[in-house]
Amino acid sequence: MRLPKRVWAILSVALLGFTGCPALGPLENPGGIGGINNDVIGEVQFIDNRTRELEIRTDSGRRSVLRFDNNTQVTYRQRTYPVSNLERGDYVAARVQQDRDGRSFTTSISVRETAQDRGMGASSGNRLDRTEGRVEYVDLRRGLFEIRDRRNRVVVVSVAHNAPRAVTDRFNRLRSGDYVRIEGRTTNSDRFDLELFL
């Protein structure tokens, strides 16, 4: 039986819907980082509430930048907190999915150990480290810059989203080639949390 063209068009769309044609919307990606229901487990490196991104470094050293939104929940000891309560050094498990553009985002984050529990928070002491070097790269969007120190090592310097105005003003004026002396906390051999410019 010959069907009218309009009927064929309707049936074709219906069949494509049942077969999961990507043209009708993104399919869930069950494998790899950013696939549906994957967890990224590791240490929080930075949280940027302006761009709504956070970076997690896994135990294997892999770094994952995840987006979040107002619906992202952080749980710790059966209580729920906003993402802004996370701190550098928190050890977390983040549930990761992909948005329509293929970017990784997290819907929920479970804190396994806080930075304070791990002896990495402000309560671990008031001693600040100092370093200096020439600026090689500035990322205003993510709130970080890189310097090459006197030992010729590249150090990634993070600026907190709630840093004092004097710090953020100086950071916004940084350019590649500037020489800076800074004070803050060394989180590992190539990461430094800025407290102030000297």
C-alpha positions in Angstrom: 0.0 0.0 0.0 1.4 3.4 -1.0 1.3 5.9 1.9 1.1 9.7 1.4 4.5 11.5 1.8 3.3 13.3 5.0 2.6 9.9 6.6 6.0 8.6 5.6 7.6 11.6 7.2 5.8 11.1 10.5 6.6 7.4 10.6 10.3 8.1 9.8 10.6 10.6 12.7 8.9 8.1 15.0 11.3 5.3 14.0 14.3 7.5 14.5 13.1 8.3 18.0 12.9 4.6 18.9 16.4 3.9 17.5 18.0 6.7 19.4 19.2 8.7 16.4 21.7 11.4 17.7 20.0 14.0 15.5 17.1 14.0 18.0 19.3 14.8 21.0 22.5 13.8 22.7 22.9 10.2 23.7 24.4 9.2 27.1 28.1 8.3 26.9 28.5 5.3 29.1 32.3 5.2 28.9 35.3 7.3 29.7 35.6 10.5 31.7 32.4 12.5 31.5 30.3 9.5 30.7 27.1 9.0 32.5 27.4 8.1 36.2 31.2 8.2 36.3 33.0 9.4 39.4 36.1 11.5 39.5 37.9 10.9 42.8 40.7 13.1 44.0 41.9 16.3 45.6 40.3 19.7 44.9 42.8 22.0 43.3 40.7 25.1 42.8 37.1 26.3 42.8 36.1 29.3 40.7 32.6 30.5 41.5 32.7 33.1 38.8 33.1 30.6 35.9 31.5 27.8 37.9 34.4 25.4 37.4 36.5 23.3 39.8 39.6 21.2 39.2 40.2 17.8 40.7 43.5 16.0 40.6 43.2 12.3 40.9 45.6 10.0 42.7 47.2 9.1 39.3 47.9 12.8 38.7 45.2 13.4 36.1 43.5 16.8 36.3 39.8 17.2 35.5 38.1 20.5 35.2 34.4 20.2 35.9 31.6 22.6 35.5 28.9 23.0 38.2 25.7 24.9 38.7 23.3 25.9 41.5 21.8 22.4 41.5 25.2 20.7 42.2 25.1 19.3 45.7 28.0 18.8 48.1 27.5 16.3 50.9 29.7 15.7 53.9 28.6 13.6 56.9 25.1 13.3 55.6 24.7 17.1 55.4 24.3 19.2 52.2 26.4 22.3 51.4 26.9 24.6 48.4 29.9 24.1 46.1 31.4 27.4 47.5 32.0 25.6 50.8 34.6 23.3 49.2 38.3 24.1 49.9 41.5 23.3 48.1 42.8 20.1 49.5 39.4 18.5 50.1 39.4 14.9 49.0 36.1 14.3 47.1 34.2 12.0 44.7 32.4 13.9 42.0 29.6 12.4 39.9 30.3 13.4 36.3 28.1 13.7 33.2 28.3 15.6 29.9 26.4 18.6 28.8 25.0 19.1 25.3 28.4 20.6 24.2 30.3 17.6 25.4 31.8 19.4 28.4 32.1 17.6 31.7 30.0 18.8 34.6 29.3 17.4 38.1 25.8 16.9 39.6 26.9 15.9 43.0 30.1 15.9 45.1 30.7 13.7 48.1 33.5 14.9 50.5 35.5 12.0 51.8 38.0 14.0 53.7 38.2 17.7 54.3 41.4 19.7 53.9 41.4 20.2 57.7 41.0 16.4 58.2 44.1 15.9 56.0 46.1 18.6 57.8 46.1 20.9 54.7 43.7 23.6 55.8 44.3 26.9 57.6 44.0 25.2 60.9 47.3 23.3 60.2 49.3 26.3 61.0 49.9 30.0 60.1 53.3 29.5 58.4 53.3 31.0 54.9 55.7 30.1 52.2 57.4 32.6 49.8 58.5 32.3 46.3 59.3 34.5 43.3 59.7 34.3 39.6 58.8 35.6 36.2 55.2 35.4 35.0 54.8 33.2 32.0 51.1 32.8 31.7 48.0 34.5 33.2 44.4 33.0 33.1 42.0 35.6 34.5 39.0 33.4 33.9 40.3 30.5 36.0 42.0 32.7 38.6 45.5 31.4 38.2 48.9 32.3 36.7 52.2 30.5 36.1 55.7 31.7 37.1 59.1 30.3 36.4 60.9 30.3 39.8 64.6 30.7 40.5 65.1 26.9 40.1 63.7 27.1 36.6 60.5 25.3 37.7 57.1 26.3 36.4 54.7 26.9 39.4 50.9 27.3 39.0 49.7 30.0 41.4 46.0 30.0 42.3 44.1 33.1 43.4 41.1 32.5 45.6 37.7 33.8 44.4 37.3 35.6 47.7 40.8 37.0 47.8 41.3 40.6 49.2 40.7 43.4 46.7 44.3 44.4 46.7 45.3 40.9 45.6 42.7 40.7 42.9 43.5 44.1 41.6 47.2 43.2 41.3 46.3 39.9 39.7 44.1 41.6 37.1 47.1 43.8 36.1 49.6 40.9 35.7 51.2 40.4 32.4 53.6 37.8 31.0 57.1 38.9 31.8 56.3 40.6 35.1 58.6 39.6 38.0 56.6 38.9 41.2 57.4 38.0 44.8 54.5 36.2 46.5 53.5 34.7 49.8 51.0 31.8 50.4 50.9 28.1 50.8 52.7 25.4 48.8 50.3 22.6 48.1 52.8 20.5 46.2 56.0 21.0 44.1 54.2 22.8 41.3 51.1 24.4 42.9 51.0 27.4 45.1 47.9 29.1 46.8 48.4 32.8 46.8 47.8 34.9 49.9 49.4 38.2 48.9 51.9 39.9 46.6 55.0 41.2 48.3 
